[in-house]
Amino acid sequence: MNSEFEKNSPQKKGQGKNIIIIVLVLLVIISGIKLYTDYIDRTKKTEEILILSTENNDLNKRLDSVTYQLDLRIQEIEKLGGDIKALEEVKSQLVAERNSSRQRSSSEIAALNAKINSYNGLIAEKDQEILELRAMNQQLYSENQDLKTTQAEIEEEVAQLNIQKENLQAKVNVASMLKAENISISAVNSKGKERVETTKDFKNRQIERIKVSFNLADNKVAEKGPRNIYVQVLAPNSQPIFDVAKGSGTFMMNGNEQFYTVKQDVIFDNSGNELVFYYEKGSDYVSGTHEVRIFVDNYQVGSKSFTVK
């Protein structure tokens, strides 16, 4: 019996070793399969990561391109005076998405690509809007040019009318200036006898007073109303003869102060009535030619000379 046991023991030992070997082989095979499947999984994940990275890069390029195109439209529409609010909002969204540092998933990439495709349609609409705005601006420019031309023509006409008006007013001013006519100078002696200025000279003994008479010529253009009339008697040295105590004074002529010998304030009514001025010098006149000048307001209307011997 012991011999039979001893005979079966090696056989059982051999079978145990075989089982162990088989188990080890199976473990090795299982480990190999596991390593292989892990490798395959890692490879697939690596490929997916590479694909996503590539797709993200491509998407970023599309975002840059669409943003650039939108920016061009924004600048053009703004220059043409159009509304850029909607485009500015879209551009802000794209810039924010482009500046995002996170890795997008495949579904997010697909969604963004679809959105970008829709923006292409928006860009096409804005291109049409730009064409319409350009046409409108061209029309407005043409109308503005026409208006400028019309305005320039009107301004030129107004300028010409103003010139004509000024010329006419100047002519009216000249035409309305009064003139003294029928000027007569007399020497009045102490007895009231008058010696009219002729070719003969006055003598000092004949001159108690100087009488100047004239009338204002007919002028239907001149405005009727009060006038200041000044008579200025100039000595041979061209200096005015005046005496403030006897009613002499000063008036303005071309911005300069002048002395007058006698003065009257009259109402001009274009009647042609004779105006008479007297001046009593109170002393002898210097020998020589004296000039009498007549002024209305601030312009000369006539003159005449007399000689004292």
SEMI-233486 format. One record per residue (C-alpha): residue number from 1; x negated, y, z. Coordinates in nm, 4 decimals, padded with zeros to 6 digits, always signed. Example, Ala and Ser with C-alpha at 12.3 -4.5 7.8 and 13.67 -1.06 7.14 Angstrom:
2
num: 1	east: -01.2300	north: -00.4500	up: +00.7800;
num: 2	east: -01.3670	north: -00.1060	up: +00.7140;
This chain:
309
num: 1	east: +00.0000	north: +00.0000	up: +00.0000;
num: 2	east: -00.2818	north: +00.2373	up: +00.0789;
num: 3	east: -00.4437	north: +00.1496	up: -00.2454;
num: 4	east: -00.1273	north: +00.2364	up: -00.4340;
num: 5	east: -00.1123	north: +00.5693	up: -00.2505;
num: 6	east: -00.4694	north: +00.6421	up: -00.3278;
num: 7	east: -00.3994	north: +00.5527	up: -00.6868;
num: 8	east: -00.1052	north: +00.8023	up: -00.7165;
num: 9	east: -00.2755	north: +01.0916	up: -00.5318;
num: 10	east: -00.5154	north: +01.1940	up: -00.8118;
num: 11	east: -00.2294	north: +01.1763	up: -01.0547;
num: 12	east: -00.0218	north: +01.4109	up: -00.8411;
num: 13	east: -00.3145	north: +01.6477	up: -00.8004;
num: 14	east: -00.3609	north: +01.6643	up: -01.1761;
num: 15	east: +00.0035	north: +01.7415	up: -01.2275;
num: 16	east: -00.0166	north: +02.0255	up: -00.9694;
num: 17	east: -00.3075	north: +02.1817	up: -01.1498;
num: 18	east: -00.1231	north: +02.1669	up: -01.4780;
num: 19	east: +00.1741	north: +02.3445	up: -01.3251;
num: 20	east: -00.0511	north: +02.6168	up: -01.1872;
num: 21	east: -00.2176	north: +02.6583	up: -01.5236;
num: 22	east: +00.1167	north: +02.6812	up: -01.6980;
num: 23	east: +00.2383	north: +02.9363	up: -01.4451;
num: 24	east: -00.0789	north: +03.1428	up: -01.4937;
num: 25	east: -00.0458	north: +03.1254	up: -01.8711;
num: 26	east: +00.3135	north: +03.2380	up: -01.8453;
num: 27	east: +00.2113	north: +03.5235	up: -01.6195;
num: 28	east: -00.0590	north: +03.6261	up: -01.8643;
num: 29	east: +00.1875	north: +03.6094	up: -02.1522;
num: 30	east: +00.4467	north: +03.8106	up: -01.9596;
num: 31	east: +00.1811	north: +04.0683	up: -01.8620;
num: 32	east: +00.0722	north: +04.0954	up: -02.2228;
num: 33	east: +00.4268	north: +04.1430	up: -02.3400;
num: 34	east: +00.4777	north: +04.4060	up: -02.0731;
num: 35	east: +00.1617	north: +04.5871	up: -02.1714;
num: 36	east: +00.2622	north: +04.5762	up: -02.5336;
num: 37	east: +00.6113	north: +04.7068	up: -02.4693;
num: 38	east: +00.4689	north: +04.9814	up: -02.2480;
num: 39	east: +00.2288	north: +05.0718	up: -02.5246;
num: 40	east: +00.5116	north: +05.0797	up: -02.7761;
num: 41	east: +00.7153	north: +05.2999	up: -02.5432;
num: 42	east: +00.4256	north: +05.5360	up: -02.4874;
num: 43	east: +00.3608	north: +05.5527	up: -02.8590;
num: 44	east: +00.7253	north: +05.6320	up: -02.9297;
num: 45	east: +00.7297	north: +05.9014	up: -02.6628;
num: 46	east: +00.4090	north: +06.0506	up: -02.7966;
num: 47	east: +00.5554	north: +06.0554	up: -03.1472;
num: 48	east: +00.8746	north: +06.2133	up: -03.0154;
num: 49	east: +00.6746	north: +06.4776	up: -02.8302;
num: 50	east: +00.4740	north: +06.5531	up: -03.1438;
num: 51	east: +00.7888	north: +06.5707	up: -03.3517;
num: 52	east: +00.9581	north: +06.8023	up: -03.0981;
num: 53	east: +00.6468	north: +07.0183	up: -03.0800;
num: 54	east: +00.6365	north: +07.0454	up: -03.4578;
num: 55	east: +01.0079	north: +07.1220	up: -03.4731;
num: 56	east: +00.9667	north: +07.3849	up: -03.2000;
num: 57	east: +00.6821	north: +07.5477	up: -03.3912;
num: 58	east: +00.8875	north: +07.5481	up: -03.7105;
num: 59	east: +01.1835	north: +07.6911	up: -03.5205;
num: 60	east: +00.9665	north: +07.9687	up: -03.3756;
num: 61	east: +00.8509	north: +08.0541	up: -03.7268;
num: 62	east: +01.2127	north: +08.0721	up: -03.8413;
num: 63	east: +01.2950	north: +08.2916	up: -03.5435;
num: 64	east: +01.0057	north: +08.5246	up: -03.6324;
num: 65	east: +01.1169	north: +08.5366	up: -03.9952;
num: 66	east: +01.4824	north: +08.6093	up: -03.9171;
num: 67	east: +01.3837	north: +08.8713	up: -03.6589;
num: 68	east: +01.1602	north: +09.0407	up: -03.9159;
num: 69	east: +01.4369	north: +09.0370	up: -04.1764;
num: 70	east: +01.6854	north: +09.1771	up: -03.9261;
num: 71	east: +01.4412	north: +09.4494	up: -03.8293;
num: 72	east: +01.4058	north: +09.5535	up: -04.1932;
num: 73	east: +01.7848	north: +09.5799	up: -04.2272;
num: 74	east: +01.8127	north: +09.7701	up: -03.9000;
num: 75	east: +01.5588	north: +10.0287	up: -04.0163;
num: 76	east: +01.7237	north: +10.0695	up: -04.3562;
num: 77	east: +02.0806	north: +10.0916	up: -04.2234;
num: 78	east: +01.9750	north: +10.3363	up: -03.9516;
num: 79	east: +01.8033	north: +10.5521	up: -04.2145;
num: 80	east: +02.1221	north: +10.5473	up: -04.4235;
num: 81	east: +02.3341	north: +10.6406	up: -04.1222;
num: 82	east: +02.5091	north: +10.3042	up: -04.0745;
num: 83	east: +02.6047	north: +10.1187	up: -03.7554;
num: 84	east: +02.3204	north: +09.8998	up: -03.6228;
num: 85	east: +02.4671	north: +09.8028	up: -03.2849;
num: 86	east: +02.5606	north: +09.4440	up: -03.3845;
num: 87	east: +02.2232	north: +09.3831	up: -03.5497;
num: 88	east: +02.0399	north: +09.5175	up: -03.2461;
num: 89	east: +02.2257	north: +09.2707	up: -03.0231;
num: 90	east: +02.1406	north: +08.9751	up: -03.2516;
num: 91	east: +01.7785	north: +09.0841	up: -03.2685;
num: 92	east: +01.7599	north: +09.1052	up: -02.8869;
num: 93	east: +01.8929	north: +08.7485	up: -02.8575;
num: 94	east: +01.6388	north: +08.6177	up: -03.1087;
num: 95	east: +01.3485	north: +08.7982	up: -02.9389;
num: 96	east: +01.4549	north: +08.6591	up: -02.6003;
num: 97	east: +01.4778	north: +08.3046	up: -02.7436;
num: 98	east: +01.1413	north: +08.3441	up: -02.9160;
num: 99	east: +00.9723	north: +08.4618	up: -02.5961;
num: 100	east: +01.1051	north: +08.1628	up: -02.4004;
num: 101	east: +00.8160	north: +07.9364	up: -02.2917;
num: 102	east: +01.0239	north: +07.6232	up: -02.2242;
num: 103	east: +01.0143	north: +07.3192	up: -02.4536;
num: 104	east: +01.3445	north: +07.2842	up: -02.6386;
num: 105	east: +01.5203	north: +06.9544	up: -02.6785;
num: 106	east: +01.6171	north: +06.8155	up: -03.0180;
num: 107	east: +01.9825	north: +06.9127	up: -02.9600;
num: 108	east: +01.8793	north: +07.2675	up: -02.8681;
num: 109	east: +01.6605	north: +07.2899	up: -03.1767;
num: 110	east: +01.9481	north: +07.1725	up: -03.3924;
num: 111	east: +02.1830	north: +07.4262	up: -03.2343;
num: 112	east: +01.9363	north: +07.7119	up: -03.2861;
num: 113	east: +01.8760	north: +07.6123	up: -03.6481;
num: 114	east: +02.2510	north: +07.6195	up: -03.7069;
num: 115	east: +02.2695	north: +07.9640	up: -03.5484;
num: 116	east: +01.9807	north: +08.0890	up: -03.7647;
num: 117	east: +02.1623	north: +07.9622	up: -04.0738;
num: 118	east: +02.4642	north: +08.1695	up: -03.9702;
num: 119	east: +02.2381	north: +08.4728	up: -03.9314;
num: 120	east: +02.1306	north: +08.4304	up: -04.2931;
num: 121	east: +02.4923	north: +08.4949	up: -04.3816;
num: 122	east: +02.4869	north: +08.8053	up: -04.1621;
num: 123	east: +02.1743	north: +08.9282	up: -04.3402;
num: 124	east: +02.3469	north: +08.8811	up: -04.6771;
num: 125	east: +02.6430	north: +09.0877	up: -04.5523;
num: 126	east: +02.4098	north: +09.3629	up: -04.4353;
num: 127	east: +02.2333	north: +09.3651	up: -04.7725;
num: 128	east: +02.5685	north: +09.4373	up: -04.9333;
num: 129	east: +02.6351	north: +09.7058	up: -04.6726;
num: 130	east: +02.2975	north: +09.8637	up: -04.7521;
num: 131	east: +02.3878	north: +09.8797	up: -05.1223;
num: 132	east: +02.7188	north: +10.0450	up: -05.0375;
num: 133	east: +02.5509	north: +10.2896	up: -04.7994;
num: 134	east: +02.2912	north: +10.3798	up: -05.0619;
num: 135	east: +02.5624	north: +10.4429	up: -05.3187;
num: 136	east: +02.7563	north: +10.6524	up: -05.0673;
num: 137	east: +02.4456	north: +10.8484	up: -04.9709;
num: 138	east: +02.3624	north: +10.9085	up: -05.3354;
num: 139	east: +02.7120	north: +11.0401	up: -05.3925;
num: 140	east: +02.6870	north: +11.2608	up: -05.0843;
num: 141	east: +02.3465	north: +11.3813	up: -05.1998;
num: 142	east: +02.4861	north: +11.4693	up: -05.5411;
num: 143	east: +02.7820	north: +11.6465	up: -05.3831;
num: 144	east: +02.5470	north: +11.8262	up: -05.1448;
num: 145	east: +02.3278	north: +11.9354	up: -05.4347;
num: 146	east: +02.6367	north: +12.0620	up: -05.6141;
num: 147	east: +02.7409	north: +12.2451	up: -05.2982;
num: 148	east: +02.3915	north: +12.3911	up: -05.2600;
num: 149	east: +02.3972	north: +12.5019	up: -05.6220;
num: 150	east: +02.7422	north: +12.6514	up: -05.5763;
num: 151	east: +02.6362	north: +12.8142	up: -05.2502;
num: 152	east: +02.3218	north: +12.9524	up: -05.4146;
num: 153	east: +02.5323	north: +13.0895	up: -05.6985;
num: 154	east: +02.7764	north: +13.2423	up: -05.4517;
num: 155	east: +02.4913	north: +13.3916	up: -05.2496;
num: 156	east: +02.3411	north: +13.5308	up: -05.5695;
num: 157	east: +02.6772	north: +13.6786	up: -05.6677;
num: 158	east: +02.7200	north: +13.8237	up: -05.3191;
num: 159	east: +02.3671	north: +13.9663	up: -05.3352;
num: 160	east: +02.4414	north: +14.1207	up: -05.6750;
num: 161	east: +02.7709	north: +14.2568	up: -05.5463;
num: 162	east: +02.5929	north: +14.4012	up: -05.2443;
num: 163	east: +02.3349	north: +14.5606	up: -05.4712;
num: 164	east: +02.6107	north: +14.6987	up: -05.6902;
num: 165	east: +02.7938	north: +14.8132	up: -05.3793;
num: 166	east: +02.4807	north: +14.9805	up: -05.2464;
num: 167	east: +02.4137	north: +15.1404	up: -05.5835;
num: 168	east: +02.7736	north: +15.2530	up: -05.6033;
num: 169	east: +02.7605	north: +15.3809	up: -05.2460;
num: 170	east: +02.4388	north: +15.5651	up: -05.3275;
num: 171	east: +02.6086	north: +15.7208	up: -05.6293;
num: 172	east: +02.9110	north: +15.8047	up: -05.4159;
num: 173	east: +02.6827	north: +15.9556	up: -05.1529;
num: 174	east: +02.5102	north: +16.1651	up: -05.4172;
num: 175	east: +02.8395	north: +16.2563	up: -05.5805;
num: 176	east: +02.9902	north: +16.3478	up: -05.2450;
num: 177	east: +02.7072	north: +16.5874	up: -05.1628;
num: 178	east: +02.8304	north: +16.9433	up: -05.1647;
num: 179	east: +02.6736	north: +17.2204	up: -05.3709;
num: 180	east: +02.6695	north: +17.5926	up: -05.3124;
num: 181	east: +02.7572	north: +17.8056	up: -05.6131;
num: 182	east: +02.7965	north: +18.1760	up: -05.6885;
num: 183	east: +02.5297	north: +18.2551	up: -05.4295;
num: 184	east: +02.5029	north: +18.6269	up: -05.3736;
num: 185	east: +02.2557	north: +18.8151	up: -05.1510;
num: 186	east: +02.3255	north: +19.1746	up: -05.0482;
num: 187	east: +02.1498	north: +19.4312	up: -04.8375;
num: 188	east: +02.3935	north: +19.6160	up: -04.6112;
num: 189	east: +02.2804	north: +19.9540	up: -04.4807;
num: 190	east: +02.3795	north: +20.1212	up: -04.1556;
num: 191	east: +02.6834	north: +20.2812	up: -04.3231;
num: 192	east: +02.8080	north: +19.9455	up: -04.4428;
num: 193	east: +02.7186	north: +20.0103	up: -04.8052;
num: 194	east: +02.6078	north: +19.6954	up: -04.9873;
num: 195	east: +02.3314	north: +19.6721	up: -05.2406;
num: 196	east: +02.3584	north: +19.3473	up: -05.4365;
num: 197	east: +02.0399	north: +19.1622	up: -05.5181;
num: 198	east: +01.9459	north: +19.2364	up: -05.8797;
num: 199	east: +01.6258	north: +19.2712	up: -06.0673;
num: 200	east: +01.5466	north: +19.5635	up: -05.8412;
num: 201	east: +01.3840	north: +19.5050	up: -05.5056;
num: 202	east: +01.5445	north: +19.5798	up: -05.1682;
num: 203	east: +01.3937	north: +19.8545	up: -04.9563;
num: 204	east: +01.3717	north: +19.8173	up: -04.5794;
num: 205	east: +01.5701	north: +20.1394	up: -04.5261;
num: 206	east: +01.8543	north: +19.9761	up: -04.7193;
num: 207	east: +01.8583	north: +19.6659	up: -04.4992;
num: 208	east: +02.0534	north: +19.6912	up: -04.1767;
num: 209	east: +02.1852	north: +19.3433	up: -04.2327;
num: 210	east: +02.1442	north: +19.0712	up: -04.4910;
num: 211	east: +02.4672	north: +18.9354	up: -04.6347;
num: 212	east: +02.4731	north: +18.5892	up: -04.7959;
num: 213	east: +02.7950	north: +18.4777	up: -04.9676;
num: 214	east: +02.8789	north: +18.1701	up: -05.1720;
num: 215	east: +03.1409	north: +17.9049	up: -05.2160;
num: 216	east: +03.1200	north: +17.5283	up: -05.2095;
num: 217	east: +03.1696	north: +17.3796	up: -05.5557;
num: 218	east: +03.4729	north: +17.1641	up: -05.6323;
num: 219	east: +03.4074	north: +16.8061	up: -05.5204;
num: 220	east: +03.6956	north: +16.5592	up: -05.5123;
num: 221	east: +03.4690	north: +16.2766	up: -05.3922;
num: 222	east: +03.3467	north: +16.4537	up: -05.0817;
num: 223	east: +03.5293	north: +16.3709	up: -04.7623;
num: 224	east: +03.7319	north: +16.6552	up: -04.6221;
num: 225	east: +03.6685	north: +16.7654	up: -04.2693;
num: 226	east: +03.4355	north: +16.9691	up: -04.0460;
num: 227	east: +03.0941	north: +17.0712	up: -04.1752;
num: 228	east: +02.7958	north: +17.2458	up: -04.0197;
num: 229	east: +02.6591	north: +17.5071	up: -04.2611;
num: 230	east: +02.3166	north: +17.6552	up: -04.1955;
num: 231	east: +02.1533	north: +17.9519	up: -04.3725;
num: 232	east: +01.7768	north: +17.9683	up: -04.3458;
num: 233	east: +01.5909	north: +18.2837	up: -04.4503;
num: 234	east: +01.2219	north: +18.2259	up: -04.5208;
num: 235	east: +00.9643	north: +18.5049	up: -04.5102;
num: 236	east: +00.7014	north: +18.5313	up: -04.7867;
num: 237	east: +00.4758	north: +18.3072	up: -04.5751;
num: 238	east: +00.7490	north: +18.0367	up: -04.5896;
num: 239	east: +00.8201	north: +18.0676	up: -04.2164;
num: 240	east: +01.1880	north: +18.0835	up: -04.1079;
num: 241	east: +01.3199	north: +18.4169	up: -03.9824;
num: 242	east: +01.5212	north: +18.3554	up: -03.6671;
num: 243	east: +01.6300	north: +18.5127	up: -03.3422;
num: 244	east: +01.7936	north: +18.2855	up: -03.0846;
num: 245	east: +01.9513	north: +18.5887	up: -02.9181;
num: 246	east: +02.1346	north: +18.6598	up: -03.2443;
num: 247	east: +02.2652	north: +18.3085	up: -03.3001;
num: 248	east: +01.9666	north: +18.1363	up: -03.4558;
num: 249	east: +01.8756	north: +17.7817	up: -03.3552;
num: 250	east: +01.7553	north: +17.4460	up: -03.4808;
num: 251	east: +01.8966	north: +17.1513	up: -03.6733;
num: 252	east: +01.7607	north: +16.8155	up: -03.7926;
num: 253	east: +01.6524	north: +16.7720	up: -04.1510;
num: 254	east: +01.5087	north: +16.4337	up: -04.2636;
num: 255	east: +01.4148	north: +16.3543	up: -03.9071;
num: 256	east: +01.2394	north: +16.6885	up: -03.8559;
num: 257	east: +01.3581	north: +16.9817	up: -03.6502;
num: 258	east: +01.4159	north: +17.2975	up: -03.8563;
num: 259	east: +01.5033	north: +17.6555	up: -03.7554;
num: 260	east: +01.8078	north: +17.8166	up: -03.9079;
num: 261	east: +01.8755	north: +18.1873	up: -03.9273;
num: 262	east: +02.2561	north: +18.1815	up: -03.9053;
num: 263	east: +02.5164	north: +17.9083	up: -03.8818;
num: 264	east: +02.8888	north: +17.8520	up: -03.9276;
num: 265	east: +03.1109	north: +17.5533	up: -03.8535;
num: 266	east: +03.3784	north: +17.5272	up: -04.1221;
num: 267	east: +03.6472	north: +17.2843	up: -04.2340;
num: 268	east: +03.5791	north: +17.1650	up: -04.5869;
num: 269	east: +03.9061	north: +17.1281	up: -04.7773;
num: 270	east: +03.7744	north: +17.1666	up: -05.1313;
num: 271	east: +03.9542	north: +17.4962	up: -05.1665;
num: 272	east: +03.6493	north: +17.6844	up: -05.2972;
num: 273	east: +03.6954	north: +17.9712	up: -05.0535;
num: 274	east: +03.4089	north: +18.2156	up: -05.0245;
num: 275	east: +03.1855	north: +18.1788	up: -04.7203;
num: 276	east: +03.0037	north: +18.4866	up: -04.5877;
num: 277	east: +02.7043	north: +18.4989	up: -04.3504;
num: 278	east: +02.5453	north: +18.8114	up: -04.1963;
num: 279	east: +02.2107	north: +18.8429	up: -04.0242;
num: 280	east: +02.0795	north: +19.1550	up: -03.8534;
num: 281	east: +01.7055	north: +19.1251	up: -03.8163;
num: 282	east: +01.6512	north: +19.4356	up: -03.6029;
num: 283	east: +01.3107	north: +19.5047	up: -03.7578;
num: 284	east: +01.1595	north: +19.5631	up: -04.1006;
num: 285	east: +01.1168	north: +19.2761	up: -04.3418;
num: 286	east: +00.7716	north: +19.1952	up: -04.4672;
num: 287	east: +00.7160	north: +19.3036	up: -04.8244;
num: 288	east: +00.7414	north: +19.0214	up: -05.0723;
num: 289	east: +00.9738	north: +18.7501	up: -05.1918;
num: 290	east: +01.2081	north: +18.5910	up: -04.9398;
num: 291	east: +01.3964	north: +18.2710	up: -04.9988;
num: 292	east: +01.7435	north: +18.1900	up: -04.8724;
num: 293	east: +01.8200	north: +17.8203	up: -04.8323;
num: 294	east: +02.1657	north: +17.6825	up: -04.7615;
num: 295	east: +02.2229	north: +17.3501	up: -04.5844;
num: 296	east: +02.5363	north: +17.1463	up: -04.5167;
num: 297	east: +02.4905	north: +16.9111	up: -04.2225;
num: 298	east: +02.1430	north: +16.7723	up: -04.2987;
num: 299	east: +02.0867	north: +16.8315	up: -04.6699;
num: 300	east: +02.0193	north: +17.1376	up: -04.8847;
num: 301	east: +02.3017	north: +17.2535	up: -05.1114;
num: 302	east: +02.1511	north: +17.5644	up: -05.2708;
num: 303	east: +01.8956	north: +17.8455	up: -05.2582;
num: 304	east: +01.8249	north: +18.1913	up: -05.3905;
num: 305	east: +01.5523	north: +18.4526	up: -05.3500;
num: 306	east: +01.5364	north: +18.8266	up: -05.2885;
num: 307	east: +01.2446	north: +19.0653	up: -05.2769;
num: 308	east: +01.1688	north: +19.3382	up: -05.0265;
num: 309	east: +00.9495	north: +19.6290	up: -05.1420;
